[in-house]
Amino acid sequence: MNLKLTSIGLLSAALLAVGCNEKPKKEETTTSTEEKMVDTHTSENSLDWNGTYKGILPCADCEGIETSLLLNLDKTYIVTTTYLGKEEEPSEKSGSFTWNAKGNQITLDGDKNQQYAVGENTLTKLDNQGAKIEGALANKYVLNKEQIISDEALTGKKWRLVKLMGQPVSEIGKATSEPFIQFFAEENRVSGNAGCNSFTGSYTLKEGNRFETSKLASTMKACLDMKVESQFMGILEKADTYTIKDGVLSITKARMAPLAVFELAK
């Protein structure tokens, strides 16, 4: 009896020893390596950044700097500034701008004092280190983009000038070339001929059939009779409203009598 119990005890001890020496198998785990997705979207390649941005920037010695900054797709710009509270004419400057490596900031003509962060319909003026300006006036450094208004009745057509200040063009002078104007919806570009020289620039349409043009660039030819051109270019500088009826385009100042009248060119 004792022998049998001893044998059973030895067998149990042996099995227990084997069980203790056997290490538990580690569960095999498979780790899948997910590819990291790199976000390549930038302000430069993802936003409709071209257009006109406006606002009033802080000024150390005036009431504010009224600023209008036009960015074109070809990386050129036109900026118009007016120092409010000072008896100064608005100044206009044009040039080209560059993007930074991250595609979220632009610099005008390489000037470190003219750096802007490009956001959704906004430009934020930065300090000369390319950092956002902090403090109570931080939101005053933001220019907002003007929403583009288009008018298919106006754009993509050639408008022939027929009257200036109520007088037929033929009675004002003898233009060397037929005066006309064209508005192009793409890049909001305006161009034409004033009777002697060709001109080009940009325009912005606003609610209520209002519009404005940038300072227009023109060729510098001299013609024998410049009367039509002189009046035409002067009117384009001050006109701010237009109407179209029965194929006739009229441009006015504050909805007064038409300053210039055009007909669709055939």
trRosetta pair geometry for C-beta under 8 A, 3 or more apart (Angstrom, degrees):
i j d omega theta_ij theta_ji phi_ij phi_ji
1 4 5.9 -53 -151 31 29 109
1 5 6.7 24 153 -14 63 105
2 5 5.8 -56 -150 37 35 109
2 6 6.2 37 152 -23 67 106
3 6 5.7 -56 -151 34 31 113
3 7 6.5 32 153 -21 65 103
4 7 5.8 -52 -152 32 32 111
4 8 6.6 30 153 -17 64 105
5 8 5.8 -54 -150 36 34 110
5 9 6.3 36 152 -21 66 107
6 9 5.7 -57 -151 36 31 113
6 10 6.4 31 154 -19 66 104
7 10 5.8 -55 -150 35 31 110
7 11 6.4 31 153 -19 65 107
8 11 5.8 -56 -150 36 32 112
8 12 6.4 32 154 -20 66 106
9 12 5.8 -55 -148 35 31 110
9 13 6.4 30 155 -19 65 105
10 13 5.8 -56 -149 35 31 110
10 14 6.4 32 154 -22 66 105
11 14 5.8 -54 -150 33 31 112
11 15 6.5 28 154 -16 65 105
12 15 5.9 -56 -150 37 32 108
12 16 6.2 32 153 -21 65 108
13 16 5.6 -57 -148 37 31 113
13 17 6.4 35 153 -23 66 104
14 17 5.8 -54 -152 32 31 112
14 18 6.6 31 153 -18 64 103
15 18 5.8 -52 -151 35 34 111
15 19 6.3 34 152 -20 65 107
16 19 5.6 -55 -150 36 32 112
16 20 6.4 29 154 -19 66 105
17 20 5.8 -56 -148 35 31 108
17 21 6.3 23 157 -15 66 109
18 21 6.0 -62 -148 39 29 106
18 22 6.4 27 157 -24 65 108
19 22 6.1 -57 -148 29 29 109
40 45 7.6 -23 137 71 86 145
41 45 6.7 -135 -143 82 49 98
41 46 4.4 46 -165 -60 96 146
42 45 5.2 66 52 26 88 90
42 46 6.1 157 64 5 34 103
42 102 6.5 171 -128 152 124 58
42 103 3.0 39 158 100 153 132
42 104 5.9 -118 -164 -57 92 75
43 46 6.6 -71 -113 52 17 90
43 47 5.0 -19 -159 15 61 129
43 49 6.3 74 161 -71 91 135
43 103 5.8 177 46 139 71 79
43 104 4.7 106 5 -118 119 57
43 118 4.0 138 156 94 149 109
43 119 6.9 -72 -112 -87 129 26
44 47 7.6 22 -28 38 8 90
44 49 7.2 -46 -114 5 37 148
44 99 5.0 32 -87 -131 137 157
44 103 3.7 -99 13 -160 118 101
44 104 7.5 -99 -20 -61 86 36
44 118 7.4 92 -62 71 59 150
45 103 6.4 -20 -2 -173 89 150
47 118 6.7 -178 64 145 149 110
47 119 7.8 169 -107 158 164 21
47 120 6.3 -143 -123 -100 124 56
48 51 7.2 52 137 -22 89 122
49 71 6.2 -44 136 100 88 146
49 118 5.4 4 -127 -169 134 133
50 71 5.3 -132 -126 104 52 88
50 72 6.0 38 -144 -147 113 22
50 73 4.8 -31 -78 -62 153 72
50 187 6.9 -54 154 -117 141 73
51 70 7.3 -101 142 -141 26 65
51 71 6.5 5 44 53 41 88
51 145 5.1 57 98 -158 132 110
51 146 6.5 -156 163 57 111 75
51 148 6.3 -108 -121 -57 121 105
51 188 7.7 81 -123 3 62 137
52 68 6.2 -6 -171 -173 106 92
52 69 7.1 154 -154 80 56 41
52 70 4.8 -23 -98 -96 80 78
52 71 7.9 179 -82 19 33 65
52 145 7.0 122 79 -152 44 63
52 146 4.7 -5 80 27 99 119
52 188 7.8 -64 -23 70 108 161
52 202 7.9 158 -65 134 114 135
52 204 5.5 -43 13 -87 154 136
53 67 8.0 -7 108 118 84 98
53 68 7.4 160 81 -154 46 44
53 69 4.8 -18 60 63 96 94
53 70 7.8 179 19 -78 67 31
53 71 7.3 29 -4 -5 107 104
53 122 7.4 99 -136 -151 125 31
53 123 4.7 56 167 11 171 120
53 143 3.8 78 151 132 111 118
53 144 6.4 166 -153 80 78 19
53 145 5.1 -42 -94 -87 78 58
53 146 7.3 -156 -91 -6 26 75
54 66 8.0 -1 -167 -176 92 76
54 67 6.8 172 -146 92 49 60
54 68 4.9 -5 -101 -104 90 74
54 69 7.6 179 -76 21 44 67
54 143 6.0 151 63 -162 10 94
54 144 6.5 -36 61 62 65 71
54 146 6.1 48 3 -49 112 102
55 67 5.9 -11 65 58 66 97
55 142 6.2 -178 -110 100 169 51
55 143 4.1 -140 10 -110 119 59
55 144 6.0 108 -64 9 106 75
56 64 4.1 26 172 156 111 137
56 65 6.6 149 -163 68 59 41
56 66 5.3 -25 -103 -94 83 58
56 67 7.0 153 -105 13 28 81
56 84 7.1 0 -143 -11 120 141
56 140 7.5 -52 94 -165 75 90
57 64 6.6 148 68 -170 38 80
57 65 4.4 -24 61 61 95 103
57 67 5.4 33 -8 -10 109 133
57 125 6.2 40 -121 0 129 156
57 140 6.8 112 -143 145 41 87
57 141 6.2 47 -132 -119 89 56
57 143 7.8 -30 -61 -64 98 94
58 64 6.6 -58 -114 -120 26 75
58 65 7.5 1 77 15 20 94
58 137 5.3 29 -61 178 147 142
58 140 5.1 73 -44 120 97 135
58 141 7.0 -42 7 -71 100 78
59 62 4.1 -33 123 59 146 86
59 63 6.8 29 52 65 127 24
59 64 5.3 179 4 -114 111 20
59 65 4.9 130 -68 -33 112 87
59 83 6.5 128 -133 -141 157 85
59 84 7.5 173 15 43 150 85
62 65 7.0 89 77 -64 125 69
62 83 4.6 -78 -147 -179 178 94
62 84 5.8 136 153 65 109 59
62 85 4.9 170 -163 60 81 112
62 86 5.4 -56 -116 -25 126 110
63 84 4.0 -78 70 104 107 107
63 85 3.8 125 -9 -24 108 127
64 84 4.8 10 58 34 76 129
64 85 7.9 99 24 -1 61 110
65 81 5.5 -15 -178 -161 103 107
65 82 7.2 151 -162 71 53 43
65 83 5.9 -23 -107 -100 74 60
65 84 7.2 -148 -84 4 22 87
66 81 6.9 144 77 -158 57 49
66 82 4.2 -12 57 58 110 100
66 83 8.0 -143 21 -62 79 14
66 84 5.8 94 -23 -49 101 104
66 90 7.9 -64 81 -111 110 107
67 79 6.8 -19 -163 -167 91 98
67 80 7.4 152 -154 82 43 55
67 81 5.4 -6 -103 -104 73 80
67 143 6.2 -81 94 -97 115 125
68 79 7.0 160 85 -154 53 50
68 80 4.5 -2 56 54 103 100
68 81 7.9 -161 27 -70 65 43
69 77 6.4 -11 -172 -170 85 119
69 78 7.7 168 -152 85 43 47
69 79 4.7 -3 -107 -107 78 89
69 80 8.0 -157 -70 27 43 60
69 116 7.9 158 122 -54 166 163
69 123 6.5 -64 73 52 139 162
69 143 6.1 30 29 160 117 169
70 77 6.1 156 83 -157 61 63
70 78 4.5 5 50 53 115 90
70 79 7.4 -157 25 -72 67 45
70 202 5.8 145 -169 78 160 163
70 214 6.6 -64 -3 -80 157 137
71 77 5.4 -20 -101 -102 56 95
71 97 7.1 -50 -126 34 98 142
71 106 7.5 94 -118 69 134 177
72 75 7.0 -72 82 8 78 13
72 76 4.7 -5 49 61 124 81
72 77 6.8 -161 11 -79 83 42
72 187 6.0 43 -143 -154 92 114
72 202 7.6 -136 -79 -79 110 138
73 187 6.1 -96 8 -96 108 111
75 96 5.5 44 127 -162 88 92
75 97 5.7 -133 -173 61 80 69
75 98 7.2 48 -172 -87 130 41
75 99 8.0 -93 -119 -23 121 89
76 94 6.8 20 173 -180 102 97
76 95 7.0 -163 -151 112 73 25
76 96 5.2 -49 -102 -97 61 69
76 97 7.6 142 -124 9 15 78
77 94 6.6 -176 92 -146 53 59
77 95 6.2 -11 55 63 89 64
77 96 7.0 138 11 -119 83 19
77 97 5.3 49 -19 -21 126 115
77 108 6.1 -77 54 -120 150 105
78 92 6.6 -3 -175 -171 93 101
78 93 7.5 167 -153 87 50 41
78 94 4.6 -17 -101 -98 73 94
78 202 6.7 -172 28 23 143 131
78 214 5.4 38 123 -150 161 146
78 215 7.6 -168 -165 38 134 89
79 92 7.1 166 86 -150 46 54
79 93 5.3 -12 59 61 92 89
79 94 7.6 170 18 -84 64 43
79 108 7.1 -4 -23 -131 140 158
80 90 5.5 20 -179 167 100 122
80 91 7.2 170 -150 86 55 42
80 92 4.8 -17 -100 -99 81 83
80 214 7.6 -161 -41 -136 126 85
80 215 7.8 143 -87 -14 117 105
81 90 6.7 166 82 -158 34 77
81 91 5.5 -14 60 59 87 89
81 93 8.0 2 6 10 104 103
82 88 7.5 171 -153 88 63 92
82 90 4.3 -43 -80 -100 94 88
82 91 7.8 164 -80 18 47 64
83 86 4.4 -2 108 36 111 127
83 88 5.4 30 48 51 109 131
88 91 7.7 -25 148 -32 114 97
92 214 7.6 133 -148 -173 141 91
92 215 5.1 143 92 1 172 139
95 108 6.3 97 75 -179 121 87
95 109 4.4 -8 138 -66 155 112
96 109 6.6 104 58 -82 59 64
97 106 4.7 34 159 175 129 115
97 107 6.2 167 -157 78 84 38
97 108 4.9 -42 -96 -99 100 52
97 109 7.1 -50 -88 -26 58 47
98 106 6.7 158 78 -152 35 70
98 107 5.5 -16 57 54 86 91
98 110 7.0 37 15 -72 125 68
99 103 5.5 17 168 -118 132 52
99 105 7.1 130 -157 78 58 47
99 106 5.7 -40 -95 -96 56 74
100 103 7.0 -123 73 -37 66 21
100 104 6.8 -42 58 51 111 61
100 105 4.5 25 3 61 125 98
100 106 7.6 -132 -13 -79 78 27
100 107 7.3 86 -57 -16 86 103
100 130 7.5 90 -80 -148 150 140
102 105 7.1 48 64 12 102 90
104 117 6.3 -1 147 -151 89 79
104 118 6.1 -154 -170 49 46 86
105 115 6.0 11 177 -176 118 98
105 116 6.6 166 -155 84 72 42
105 117 5.3 -41 -98 -100 85 54
105 118 6.6 179 -99 1 27 85
105 126 6.9 -4 -140 -13 126 150
105 130 6.3 60 171 -156 168 104
106 115 7.2 172 87 -150 43 55
106 116 5.4 -10 57 58 88 92
106 118 6.0 63 -10 -44 102 117
106 123 8.0 -48 41 -135 115 112
107 110 6.0 54 127 -107 121 24
107 111 6.6 179 176 54 92 51
107 112 7.1 -19 -142 -96 126 39
107 114 6.4 103 -163 91 61 77
107 115 5.0 -20 -99 -99 80 78
107 116 7.9 172 -82 19 37 68
108 111 5.6 -23 82 40 79 106
108 114 3.8 -59 44 128 109 133
108 115 7.9 -142 10 -72 75 35
108 116 7.9 51 -27 -2 96 106
109 114 7.0 34 44 65 86 143
111 114 4.2 45 85 22 112 108
111 115 8.0 -147 97 -41 65 70
112 115 6.3 -12 -163 -31 44 116
112 128 4.6 63 133 -158 105 83
112 129 7.9 35 178 -66 117 25
112 130 7.6 -77 -155 -48 87 82
113 128 5.3 -19 -85 -93 63 99
115 125 7.4 105 80 -161 55 55
115 126 4.3 -51 99 59 103 115
115 127 7.8 -18 58 72 118 25
115 128 7.4 133 12 -119 121 33
115 130 5.2 -88 153 -105 163 67
116 123 4.4 -4 180 -174 136 101
116 124 6.2 142 -162 66 73 40
116 125 5.7 -39 -101 -96 80 45
116 126 6.3 -174 -97 -1 23 92
116 143 7.7 -32 -139 28 135 118
117 123 7.2 150 71 -161 48 49
117 124 4.3 -14 53 57 101 103
117 126 5.9 100 -27 -55 89 112
117 132 6.6 -21 -12 -80 145 95
118 122 7.8 154 -161 87 38 59
118 123 6.2 -16 -104 -107 59 72
119 122 4.2 -7 67 63 108 101
119 123 7.5 -174 27 -79 78 26
119 124 6.5 45 -5 -12 118 106
121 144 6.5 15 146 -160 91 71
121 145 4.1 -117 -158 34 69 120
122 142 5.5 -25 -163 -166 118 103
122 143 6.7 142 -161 76 61 53
122 144 5.9 -29 -104 -105 75 55
122 145 6.7 -107 -64 -14 32 91
123 142 7.3 148 78 -158 46 53
123 143 4.4 -9 59 57 98 108
123 145 7.7 104 -13 -59 87 84
124 132 6.3 -4 137 -120 134 98
124 141 5.8 63 -165 114 71 96
124 142 5.2 -23 -101 -101 78 73
124 143 7.6 -162 -75 21 30 71
125 133 7.1 2 97 -1 82 124
125 141 4.3 -113 51 -175 96 101
125 142 7.8 -136 10 -71 77 28
125 143 7.3 79 -35 -15 91 100
126 129 7.7 -113 153 69 106 53
126 130 5.3 22 140 -149 148 32
126 131 6.1 140 -165 61 104 22
126 132 6.1 -67 -115 -85 82 39
126 133 7.0 174 -143 -27 36 82
126 141 8.0 121 -61 155 27 139
127 130 7.3 -60 71 10 65 17
127 131 5.4 -15 41 60 106 78
127 132 7.8 47 -1 128 89 5
127 133 5.5 122 -48 -77 95 85
132 138 7.1 46 157 -152 101 108
132 141 7.9 159 -160 83 74 140
133 137 7.3 -36 128 93 122 90
133 138 5.7 -176 99 -117 77 69
133 141 5.3 101 44 -17 127 161
134 138 5.7 -13 -144 -83 27 123
135 138 5.6 149 59 -44 53 89
137 140 4.5 -45 -174 27 81 126
137 141 7.1 82 136 -29 86 92
138 141 6.4 -60 -170 21 38 109
139 142 5.9 -35 -168 5 55 121
146 204 6.1 23 106 -157 154 135
146 206 7.8 -63 -170 -95 127 87
148 188 7.1 -134 -130 -62 110 122
148 205 7.5 61 -170 51 57 95
149 205 4.3 -116 81 103 97 106
149 206 6.4 125 29 -111 140 13
149 207 6.6 178 -76 -66 161 55
150 155 6.5 -47 -165 2 91 145
150 185 5.2 37 -134 -132 120 118
150 205 6.7 134 -92 44 24 148
151 154 4.2 46 96 15 111 111
151 155 6.3 132 76 -8 63 93
151 205 6.1 179 -6 -138 106 160
151 209 8.0 68 -84 -114 157 71
151 244 8.0 157 155 5 130 139
152 155 6.2 -64 -122 50 34 93
152 156 7.1 -13 -153 29 66 123
152 185 7.9 -13 -93 -59 60 140
153 244 5.0 172 140 83 123 159
154 157 7.2 -135 167 34 25 113
154 183 5.3 -6 141 59 97 144
154 205 7.7 149 61 -93 153 135
154 242 6.9 77 -108 112 133 148
154 244 6.4 -145 -76 -46 78 142
154 249 7.1 102 -122 -115 80 127
155 183 4.7 -90 -104 105 67 96
155 184 6.2 100 -159 -129 101 17
155 185 4.3 72 168 -47 163 89
156 182 8.0 23 -131 -168 8 97
156 183 7.7 -44 -9 84 39 70
156 184 6.9 84 -73 -117 55 57
156 185 6.7 -19 -40 -6 95 101
157 182 6.9 -165 86 -130 39 79
157 183 7.7 7 46 43 73 81
157 264 6.0 -57 178 -126 126 95
157 265 7.9 158 168 31 79 84
158 180 5.6 6 -179 174 90 139
158 182 5.4 -30 -103 -84 60 105
158 264 7.3 91 76 -161 63 59
158 265 4.1 -41 103 34 109 127
159 180 6.0 154 81 -163 49 80
159 181 5.1 -22 65 63 106 79
159 182 6.9 168 17 -80 80 48
159 192 8.0 -42 61 -107 84 133
159 249 5.0 -34 -137 35 141 143
159 262 3.7 41 167 152 108 144
159 263 7.1 145 -158 67 68 21
159 264 6.6 -48 -106 -96 59 43
159 265 6.9 -156 -104 -17 8 90
160 178 6.4 -33 -139 163 102 116
160 179 7.4 106 -165 86 57 60
160 180 5.0 -38 -102 -100 50 99
160 262 6.0 146 67 -161 36 83
160 263 5.3 -29 61 65 95 76
160 264 7.3 29 13 126 92 11
160 265 4.4 114 -39 -76 108 88
161 164 7.1 22 177 -55 117 92
161 169 5.7 99 122 -71 96 144
161 178 7.9 167 41 168 86 69
161 179 3.9 -29 35 102 133 109
161 180 6.1 -143 -8 -84 82 38
161 181 7.1 76 -55 -8 96 93
161 195 8.0 -65 59 -63 144 94
161 228 7.8 133 110 -179 143 115
161 232 6.4 -24 -126 -115 165 125
161 260 6.3 -47 -135 -172 100 112
161 261 7.7 106 -155 79 57 47
161 262 5.5 -45 -92 -99 43 85
162 168 6.7 -44 165 -135 71 72
162 169 6.1 -122 -164 -5 23 110
162 261 5.5 -55 65 100 93 92
162 262 6.4 141 7 -120 86 29
162 263 5.3 44 -27 -4 134 104
163 166 6.2 -4 173 -137 123 12
163 167 6.3 149 -157 69 82 30
163 168 5.8 -51 -99 -95 77 39
163 169 6.6 -120 -87 -35 24 76
163 258 7.2 60 96 113 121 124
163 260 6.7 164 90 -154 65 44
163 261 4.0 19 48 41 107 110
164 167 5.9 -31 70 61 68 85
164 169 6.2 83 -5 -90 100 72
164 172 5.9 9 50 -51 124 158
164 228 7.0 172 -11 -142 151 71
164 231 4.9 82 169 126 149 133
164 232 6.3 -89 -99 -75 133 69
164 235 6.7 -144 -144 -29 96 150
164 259 7.3 -6 -155 159 60 61
164 260 5.5 -6 -108 -105 64 79
165 231 6.9 -89 -7 -171 115 131
165 235 7.8 -144 -48 -83 84 129
165 259 6.3 -7 -76 -152 61 55
165 260 7.9 -7 -31 -71 49 57
166 257 6.8 -15 -56 156 114 127
166 258 7.1 126 -69 73 69 89
167 171 5.5 -110 172 76 101 119
167 172 5.8 113 113 -62 121 98
168 171 4.8 83 70 5 89 105
168 172 7.5 -158 97 -14 48 86
169 172 5.7 -57 -154 26 39 113
169 173 7.9 -57 176 49 66 64
169 175 6.8 -21 164 -13 116 127
169 179 6.5 -154 -141 35 150 126
169 195 8.0 -163 -168 -96 121 122
169 228 5.8 52 -159 -126 94 126
170 174 8.0 32 -147 -96 59 58
172 227 5.4 -162 151 122 90 118
172 228 5.3 116 98 -84 123 78
172 231 6.6 -81 -173 21 150 151
173 195 7.6 66 88 176 113 151
173 225 4.4 178 175 166 114 121
173 226 7.5 -45 146 64 164 17
173 227 3.4 146 -39 54 146 117
173 228 4.8 -138 59 -29 109 86
174 224 7.7 -11 80 87 108 107
174 225 4.7 92 59 42 76 160
175 178 6.9 108 103 -103 130 23
175 179 5.7 -97 -144 -32 167 96
175 195 3.4 -99 -135 -152 115 98
175 196 6.9 -129 -156 -47 76 68
175 223 8.0 35 -157 130 48 158
175 225 7.0 -109 -80 94 30 109
175 228 4.5 -52 -73 51 105 153
175 229 7.1 128 -121 -43 98 84
176 195 6.4 100 32 156 70 63
176 196 5.0 70 30 -105 120 69
176 223 4.5 -119 -26 -139 136 142
176 224 7.5 123 -68 31 107 82
176 225 7.3 162 -41 53 80 85
177 193 5.0 -67 109 157 129 144
177 195 6.1 164 60 -164 71 24
177 196 6.6 150 21 -93 97 21
178 193 6.9 77 81 80 53 129
178 195 7.9 -57 168 -109 9 54
179 192 7.3 45 -176 155 62 115
179 193 5.9 -138 -123 99 43 77
179 194 5.8 8 -125 -165 102 25
179 195 4.5 -17 -68 -63 105 78
179 228 6.0 -136 -42 149 141 125
179 229 7.4 -169 -95 -85 120 63
179 232 5.7 -134 -155 -99 145 161
180 192 5.0 -146 98 -152 59 104
180 193 5.8 35 39 41 77 87
180 262 7.5 99 -139 -141 62 120
180 265 6.3 1 -123 -51 139 135
181 190 6.7 -5 -172 -174 99 101
181 191 7.6 165 -152 93 57 31
181 192 3.8 -49 -103 -68 50 154
181 236 7.8 169 -101 -99 142 125
181 262 6.6 -88 39 -95 102 156
182 190 7.0 166 86 -153 52 55
182 191 5.6 -15 59 65 98 75
182 192 5.7 158 10 -75 72 84
183 189 7.8 158 -158 87 46 46
183 190 5.3 -18 -105 -103 66 85
183 203 6.2 -58 -130 48 104 147
184 187 6.9 10 106 58 109 82
184 188 7.5 163 86 -140 69 8
184 189 4.5 -8 58 63 113 90
184 190 7.2 -168 19 -78 76 35
184 191 7.5 14 -7 12 114 98
185 188 7.2 -10 -162 -80 31 51
186 189 7.0 -18 88 14 66 105
187 202 7.4 -93 145 -117 81 102
188 202 5.3 53 110 -165 95 91
188 203 5.6 -138 171 64 92 61
188 204 6.2 26 -174 -84 147 53
188 205 7.8 -143 -130 -2 111 83
189 200 7.0 -10 -175 -167 101 95
189 201 7.5 162 -155 91 63 30
189 202 5.9 -52 -105 -105 49 63
189 203 7.5 89 -171 15 7 84
190 200 7.1 161 90 -153 55 48
190 201 5.5 -16 63 68 96 77
190 202 6.6 124 14 -143 88 11
190 203 4.5 67 -31 -23 125 118
190 213 5.9 -65 42 -123 153 114
190 216 7.6 -70 91 -105 110 109
191 198 7.1 8 -176 179 97 96
191 199 6.6 -179 -148 93 56 56
191 200 4.3 -4 -104 -104 95 80
191 201 7.6 155 -79 21 58 54
192 198 7.2 -174 102 -150 31 65
192 199 6.0 -8 61 56 72 90
193 196 7.8 174 179 48 90 21
193 197 7.2 -177 -150 100 68 29
193 198 5.2 -41 -97 -99 76 64
193 199 7.3 153 -104 13 25 77
194 197 5.7 1 41 62 108 74
194 198 7.8 173 5 -104 78 15
194 199 5.8 56 -32 -13 108 121
194 218 6.9 -14 1 -130 130 143
194 228 7.2 164 156 117 72 84
194 229 4.0 82 129 -133 109 84
194 232 4.7 172 -152 87 89 133
194 233 5.4 5 -130 -53 149 95
195 223 7.5 -139 123 60 83 158
195 226 7.5 138 95 -140 120 45
195 228 4.0 143 -92 93 166 116
195 229 4.2 -134 53 -60 112 84
195 232 6.4 147 -13 9 114 146
196 221 5.7 -148 157 88 96 108
196 222 7.7 -12 171 -164 141 14
196 223 3.8 -134 -123 -2 126 137
196 226 6.0 -38 -10 -110 151 77
196 229 4.9 -48 18 -55 102 150
197 218 4.5 75 132 168 128 114
197 219 4.3 -161 -152 64 97 83
197 220 6.8 45 -114 -65 138 15
197 221 5.3 174 -84 37 86 91
197 223 8.0 -145 -34 -13 74 114
197 229 6.5 82 26 -146 87 142
198 218 6.4 173 89 -148 42 74
198 219 5.1 53 43 -2 80 114
199 216 4.6 26 179 163 121 125
199 217 6.7 157 -154 83 68 41
199 218 4.0 -32 -95 -91 82 95
199 219 7.8 -117 -69 8 50 68
199 233 7.1 155 -66 -107 158 102
199 236 8.0 130 110 81 158 169
200 216 6.8 152 71 -159 24 84
200 217 5.7 -24 63 63 78 91
200 218 7.6 153 15 -85 61 51
201 213 5.6 75 102 178 133 102
201 214 4.5 -157 178 66 112 94
201 215 6.7 -160 -125 90 137 32
201 216 4.0 -96 -29 -107 136 65
201 217 6.2 146 -73 12 84 72
202 213 7.1 156 87 -156 43 63
202 214 4.5 44 52 -1 85 125
203 211 5.8 8 179 -179 112 113
203 212 6.8 172 -153 88 69 39
203 213 4.7 -33 -98 -100 86 71
203 214 7.2 -122 -72 -1 41 75
204 211 6.5 166 84 -153 49 65
204 212 5.5 -4 53 55 96 84
205 210 7.5 130 -167 83 52 51
205 211 5.1 -28 -106 -99 56 93
206 210 4.1 -31 69 79 109 100
206 211 6.4 -176 15 -81 82 37
206 212 7.4 36 -14 -3 118 91
207 210 6.9 11 73 29 40 103
208 241 7.7 -51 127 -123 90 102
209 241 5.9 59 114 -161 90 79
209 242 5.6 -128 173 66 97 63
209 243 6.1 44 169 -82 154 60
210 240 5.7 -3 -157 156 91 84
210 241 5.4 -39 -106 -96 64 70
210 242 8.0 143 -115 15 19 72
211 239 7.8 7 75 120 95 91
211 240 6.6 -176 64 -163 51 43
211 241 7.3 144 23 -99 75 20
211 242 5.9 7 12 -3 124 113
212 240 6.0 1 -81 -124 79 83
213 216 6.3 3 145 -56 127 99
213 236 6.0 -23 42 169 152 94
213 237 7.6 -93 67 -103 111 35
216 233 7.0 -134 64 -144 135 95
216 236 6.5 10 -15 119 144 137
216 237 7.9 -113 9 -76 106 78
218 233 7.4 -51 -39 -110 155 134
222 226 7.8 -54 -155 -63 59 128
223 226 5.8 137 66 -72 91 79
223 229 7.5 114 44 -8 127 143
225 228 7.3 49 130 7 99 93
226 229 5.0 -60 -164 50 70 115
226 230 5.4 76 137 -33 89 102
227 230 5.9 -57 -147 33 27 111
227 231 6.6 18 160 -10 63 108
228 231 6.2 -65 -153 41 29 104
228 232 5.9 27 155 -21 67 115
229 232 5.6 -59 -139 39 28 113
229 233 6.1 21 166 -14 67 109
230 233 6.5 -59 -145 38 22 103
230 234 6.4 22 156 -18 59 113
231 234 5.7 -62 -150 38 29 113
231 235 6.3 28 156 -21 66 107
232 235 6.0 -59 -152 33 27 109
232 236 6.7 26 153 -19 63 106
232 260 6.8 81 -128 -106 70 140
233 236 5.7 -51 -149 33 35 113
233 237 6.8 40 152 -25 63 102
234 237 5.8 -55 -159 26 34 114
234 238 7.1 -2 158 5 65 108
235 238 6.5 -78 -151 48 33 90
235 239 5.5 36 162 -35 75 112
235 251 7.1 115 152 94 111 119
235 259 4.5 167 -147 145 118 124
235 260 5.0 120 132 -34 155 118
236 239 6.2 -42 -122 24 27 112
236 251 7.9 28 -101 115 56 158
236 260 7.9 -1 -61 1 69 154
238 253 5.5 -11 137 -94 98 127
238 259 7.6 172 83 -110 99 170
239 242 7.5 61 157 -66 119 82
239 251 4.2 33 -173 152 149 113
239 252 6.3 116 -142 71 92 12
239 253 5.7 -104 -112 -66 46 73
239 259 5.5 -140 -86 50 108 141
239 260 7.0 -63 -70 21 150 107
240 252 7.8 -54 54 94 59 57
240 253 6.0 65 20 -129 90 56
240 254 6.8 33 59 -49 117 55
241 251 7.0 149 83 -158 48 58
241 252 4.9 -31 73 67 102 88
241 253 7.1 145 22 -112 97 11
241 254 6.7 145 -5 -63 131 10
241 255 5.3 -42 95 -62 169 64
242 249 6.4 -11 -169 -169 113 90
242 250 6.7 159 -154 84 61 49
242 251 4.8 -26 -97 -100 85 72
242 252 7.3 162 -88 18 35 73
243 249 7.6 164 84 -150 45 46
243 250 5.1 -6 56 57 90 99
243 252 7.5 16 1 1 99 115
244 247 7.8 15 -176 -102 90 9
244 248 7.0 165 -152 79 53 44
244 249 5.3 -15 -100 -98 84 70
244 250 7.8 -178 -79 20 37 68
245 248 5.8 -23 70 57 66 93
245 250 7.9 -11 23 5 95 109
247 263 6.5 37 136 -153 94 74
247 264 4.9 -73 -168 0 99 118
248 261 6.4 -10 -177 -169 105 98
248 262 7.1 153 -163 79 56 50
248 263 5.8 -28 -108 -97 71 69
249 261 7.2 152 84 -159 54 48
249 262 4.2 -14 63 61 103 104
249 263 7.6 -168 22 -75 80 21
250 258 4.1 -76 -163 -114 115 125
250 260 7.3 165 -151 86 52 49
250 261 5.2 -14 -102 -105 80 76
250 262 7.6 -171 -74 23 35 71
251 258 6.9 87 58 -153 37 80
251 259 5.8 -52 97 55 80 98
251 260 5.1 2 49 56 101 94
251 262 7.9 37 -9 -3 98 107
252 255 5.7 79 103 -110 140 19
252 256 5.5 180 -178 55 114 58
252 257 6.9 174 -127 92 114 23
252 258 5.4 -82 -77 -107 94 43
252 259 5.7 146 -116 -3 42 89
253 256 5.6 -12 71 31 74 112
253 259 6.1 65 -14 -40 91 131
258 261 5.3 50 148 -63 147 92
